[in-house]
Amino acid sequence: MAHTPASDGLAEEFLLELERRTLDDPGVTRDAYGDGEAAGHALLAEFAARLELPVTVDHGGNMYAKLQGTSSEKAAWVIGSHLDSVPHGGNFDGAAGIAAGLAAIANIKRRFDRPERSVVLMAIRAEESTWFPASYIGSRAAFGLIGADELELPRKDTGRTLATHMLGAGLSPAKLMQDCPFLSPSAIRGFIEVHIEQGPTLILEDTPIAVVTAIAGSFRHREAVIRGAYGHSGAVARRHRHDAVFAFADLVSAIDLVWAELDASAEAATITFGEVGTDPQLHAFSKIPGELRFSLDVRSGCARTLDHISQALGRICREIEGRRGVRFDLGPLTGSTPAVLSTELQEALHAYARRRGIACLSLPSGAGHDAAVFAQQGVPTAMVFVRNDNGSHNPDEAMRFDDLDCAIAVLTDLVSERQASD
């Protein structure tokens, strides 16, 4: 591999200090609109001050560190990712993109002092939907896409509303609803997000980075319930039972067959029942389970595939209800729309990687990212994945800093060399 420009240790320094400040053994916890996420934003402000970058914060709490360009009328490049994490997660999910942006802006500042176009590093709030039952809260807030009803959503661990947590972070939900959106798509030349890969492909292919082609959309049922009837385990025959667990087993088996058929026809999707349980206050060793709660997370880069699975889900539930004598209540529906990323920026990133001798793949993203919001708003959008072992959303994320340097190199090239082009 050809030599890539060093980040002068800036990215590594940021990430190690961030880990120290948000350590929550095992792993790190940077809770959305809480102390952990706030600690990350405070650290970014400190690093921005070192680079003499002025910082602003919008009504959604997103932070912007700006390298001012000489031509204020030209649309700016925005580099961004998130600083929240799942509880007891890894240090690199989201934060690696902020560290890469800091290093890239430092490189651009050394090269130009002031580039023609402004370059903005955006630290985005509340990307991880584990905290609130909504997707991309921070990035949607920046574009004025948060509904008043979403401010009443409860945070999973505290039960307090999004509005209450925002007020606790020194923000004004009322102004978020009343004022004009902070970001305008026409004012953004392009948005680039660097992120660890959350699957194993780059590890298996022994490749440091990948350019992302598309971001999956999703539909989710977080509070689904199957209601049957409790009964004595030895006294009720099979034909008379209304067993919620057997009904759930039927659902899982039938949905897996739908997934297998899609897989066989090369239609990419993922289906996950991440939370499953009977009521510990009511279940017992010798008791037929009369209720089961579960969550369902379905993802695909194709809206048609999502719709196909959703239709199959409804059909399967109705069939099981009739056969097992139970009732399904899937609860609130949330989700996101699939996003296709900029072909122009994908080709440019591949070209810069080839020029530097950096091996680089093309990959779709099965996980959601804030970049999807920018793409859906008509902003030319790109993502770069960085090789990462052990998956993500766990304390064992393992990204090598020399791999991150590869992403910083192509990110620096893209923003540096596309200053004048429209």
Secondary structure, DSSP 8 states (H G I E B T S, - for coil): -------TTHHHHHHHHHHHHHB-SSSB---TTSHHHHHHHHHHHHHHHHTT--EEE-TT--EEEEE--S-TTS-EEEEEEE----TTB-SSTTHHHHHHHHHHHHHHHHHHSS-SS-EEEEEES---TTTSSSS-HHHHHHTT---GGGGG-B-TTT--BHHHHHHHTT--HHHHHHS--S--GGGEEEEEEEEE-SSSHHHHTT-SEEEEEEE-EEEEEEEEEEE---EETTTS-GGG---HHHHHHHHHHHHHHHHHHHHHTT---EEE---EE--TTT--TTEE--EEEEEEEEEES-HHHHHHHHHHHHHHHHHHHHHHT-EEE---EEEE--EE--HHHHHHHHHHHHHHT--EEEEEESS--THHHHHHTT--EEEEEE--BT-SSSTT-B--HHHHHHHHHHHHHHHHHTSS--
